[in-house]
């Protein structure tokens, strides 16, 4: 964040999204943007890494997202990008979580059932081109919600419970789950917590560098590059 030069109320604080890639405790590459969403910074970061080193890393335990998955597939990067519901899927089924969308998955015959045992009906299929990679989204609706004793727990919609599904995304999530449950996957997640978060902690806490001094992305990036060089030299 930058200091609040204007009214000193701590309400308005211009900020930048800083992504750092580390290996063995050294900062290998950084990317700076004004985008608040981490999902949108993965691909620009990887493209900058490729320009710097002429290759892509084999494994990157970073932030999830359909476009990020497809980008990894396109450039032969193994999928170790954890998605947000992965740990929740491994939890024991309870009365609180059994109505979640990630609990309702197709069976062997490609049918999806709600907790009450009623099948969802495929209403329509749309092609989304909002992101970098187009995807096909399937829209389901359950037509048996009227009079269902579990309706108040399942949905508040007057038209019944709905679901959205992308088959390609579901397939990649299965691959990610299998990869992350391996010994290599567990070690990568551990190293991400130790290295990436550790580096930010060392810079911000140990070196007391918790505010940016320069303005504009080019100058902020220059400042962070100097900070990164200092970190690597200390390392």
C-alpha positions in Angstrom: 0.0 0.0 0.0 1.0 3.6 -0.4 0.7 6.2 2.4 -2.5 8.2 2.6 -1.1 11.6 1.7 -4.4 13.3 1.2 -6.6 13.2 4.3 -4.7 11.0 6.8 -7.9 9.1 7.6 -6.6 5.6 6.5 -9.7 5.4 4.3 -8.1 6.1 1.0 -4.9 4.1 0.4 -3.8 3.6 -3.2 -2.4 0.1 -3.5 -0.7 -2.3 -6.0 -1.0 -6.1 -6.4 2.5 -7.6 -6.0 3.2 -11.1 -7.1 6.5 -12.7 -6.4 7.8 -16.1 -7.7 10.4 -17.8 -5.5 12.7 -20.8 -5.7 14.9 -22.0 -2.8 14.1 -18.8 -1.0 15.3 -16.5 -3.8 13.0 -14.2 -5.6 13.1 -15.2 -9.3 10.5 -12.8 -10.8 8.0 -10.2 -9.8 4.9 -8.7 -11.4 3.1 -5.5 -10.3 -0.4 -4.5 -11.3 -3.4 -2.5 -10.1 -5.7 -5.5 -10.4 -7.2 -6.5 -7.1 -8.1 -10.0 -8.3 -5.2 -12.4 -8.0 -6.7 -14.7 -10.6 -6.0 -12.1 -13.3 -2.3 -11.8 -12.5 -1.2 -15.4 -13.0 -0.9 -15.3 -16.8 0.8 -11.9 -17.1 3.3 -13.1 -14.4 4.0 -16.3 -16.2 4.5 -14.5 -19.5 7.0 -12.1 -17.9 8.8 -15.1 -16.4 9.0 -16.7 -19.8 10.5 -13.5 -21.3 13.1 -13.4 -18.5 14.2 -17.0 -18.6 13.1 -18.4 -22.0 11.1 -21.2 -20.4 8.2 -22.0 -18.1 8.5 -23.6 -14.7 7.2 -27.2 -14.5 5.1 -26.8 -11.4 3.5 -23.6 -10.0 1.3 -23.9 -6.8 -0.4 -20.6 -7.4 -4.0 -19.2 -7.6 -6.9 -21.1 -9.2 -9.0 -20.2 -12.2 -10.3 -21.7 -15.5 -8.1 -19.5 -17.7 -5.0 -20.3 -15.5 -5.7 -24.0 -15.8 -6.0 -23.8 -19.6 -2.8 -21.7 -19.7 -0.9 -24.4 -17.8 -2.2 -27.1 -20.1 -1.2 -25.0 -23.2 2.4 -24.6 -21.9 2.9 -28.0 -20.4 2.9 -26.8 -16.8 1.7 -29.5 -14.4 -1.5 -28.7 -12.5 -0.7 -28.0 -8.9 -3.0 -24.9 -8.7 -5.3 -25.5 -5.8 -9.0 -24.6 -6.3 -11.1 -23.0 -3.5 -13.4 -25.9 -2.7 -10.7 -28.6 -2.7 -10.4 -29.0 1.1 -14.1 -28.6 1.6 -14.8 -31.6 -0.7 -12.7 -33.8 1.6 -14.6 -32.8 4.7 -17.2 -35.2 6.1 -20.7 -34.7 4.8 -22.9 -32.8 7.3 -26.3 -31.2 7.4 -24.6 -27.8 6.7 -22.5 -28.7 3.7 -24.5 -31.3 1.9 -26.5 -28.7 0.0 -23.4 -27.0 -1.4 -22.9 -27.2 -5.2 -19.6 -29.1 -4.9 -21.5 -31.9 -3.2 -23.8 -32.4 -6.2 -21.7 -34.1 -8.9 -22.7 -36.3 -11.8 -22.8 -40.1 -11.2 -21.6 -42.8 -13.6 -24.6 -42.1 -15.8 -24.0 -38.4 -15.8 -27.0 -37.6 -13.7 -26.9 -35.1 -10.9 -29.1 -35.5 -7.8 -30.0 -33.2 -4.9 -29.8 -34.4 -1.3 -33.4 -35.4 -1.4 -32.7 -37.7 -4.4 -34.3 -35.7 -7.1 -32.5 -35.4 -10.5 -31.5 -32.1 -12.1 -32.6 -31.3 -15.6 -30.2 -29.8 -18.2 -31.9 -26.6 -19.3 -29.4 -25.0 -21.6 -25.7 -25.0 -22.7 -23.9 -21.7 -23.4 -20.5 -20.9 -24.8 -18.7 -18.3 -22.7 -16.0 -16.1 -24.3 -15.5 -13.7 -21.4 -12.1 -15.0 -20.5 -9.0 -15.8 -22.5 -10.1 -19.3 -23.2 -13.7 -20.1 -24.2 -15.6 -22.6 -22.2 -18.9 -24.4 -22.4 -21.2 -23.9 -19.4 -24.1 -26.2 -18.6 -27.1 -24.9 -16.7 -29.2 -27.3 -14.6 -32.4 -26.8 -12.7 -34.2 -29.1 -10.3 -38.0 -29.2 -11.1 -38.9 -31.1 -7.9 -38.3 -28.3 -5.4 -42.0 -27.6 -4.9 -43.2 -29.2 -1.7 -39.7 -30.5 -0.9 -39.2 -30.6 2.9 -35.5 -29.6 2.5 -36.2 -26.7 0.2 -35.6 -24.0 2.9 -32.1 -25.4 3.5 -31.3 -25.9 -0.1 -32.4 -22.8 -2.0 -34.4 -19.5 -1.6 -35.2 -19.3 -5.3 -38.9 -19.4 -6.3 -38.0 -21.3 -9.4 -36.1 -24.1 -7.8 -32.4 -25.0 -7.2 -30.0 -24.4 -10.1 -26.5 -25.5 -10.8 -23.8 -24.5 -13.3 -21.1 -26.9 -14.5 -18.2 -26.9 -16.9 -17.0 -30.4 -17.8 -13.5 -29.4 -18.8 -13.0 -27.5 -15.5 -14.3 -30.5 -13.5 -11.8 -32.8 -15.3 -8.9 -30.5 -14.5 -10.0 -30.2 -10.9 -9.9 -34.0 -10.6 -6.3 -33.9 -12.0 -5.4 -31.2 -9.6 -6.8 -33.0 -6.6 -4.9 -36.2 -7.5 -1.6 -34.2 -8.0 -1.9 -32.3 -4.7 -2.6 -35.4 -2.7 0.7 -36.9 -3.8 3.9 -36.5 -1.7 5.2 -34.0 -4.3 1.9 -32.0 -4.2 2.0 -31.8 -0.4 5.6 -30.6 -0.4 4.8 -27.9 -3.0 2.0 -26.6 -0.9 4.2 -26.6 2.2 7.0 -24.8 0.3 4.5 -22.2 -1.0 3.6 -21.3 2.6 7.2 -21.3 3.7 8.8 -19.5 0.8 6.3 -17.2 -0.7 4.6 -16.0 2.5 8.0 -16.2 4.3 9.6 -13.8 1.8 6.8 -11.2 2.2 7.1 -11.6 5.9 10.9 -11.0 5.9 10.6 -8.0 3.6 7.6 -6.4 5.4 8.3 -7.3 9.0 12.0 -8.0 9.4 13.1 -5.2 7.0 10.2 -2.9 8.0 9.3 -2.3 4.3 5.5 -2.1 4.4 4.8 0.9 2.3 5.6 1.9 -1.3 7.4 5.2 -1.8 7.2 5.7 -5.5 4.2 6.3 -7.8 3.1 4.7 -11.1 3.5 1.1 -11.9 6.9 1.4 -13.7 8.4 3.2 -10.7 6.8 0.9 -8.2 8.2 -2.1 -10.1 11.6 -0.5 -10.1 11.4 0.0 -6.3 10.3 -3.6 -5.7 13.1 -4.9 -8.0 15.6 -3.1 -5.8 14.0 -4.5 -2.7 14.1 -8.0 -4.3 17.8 -7.6 -5.2 18.4 -6.7 -1.6 16.5 -9.7 -0.3 18.5 -12.0 -2.6 21.8 -10.5 -1.6 21.0 -11.0 2.1 19.9 -14.6 1.3 
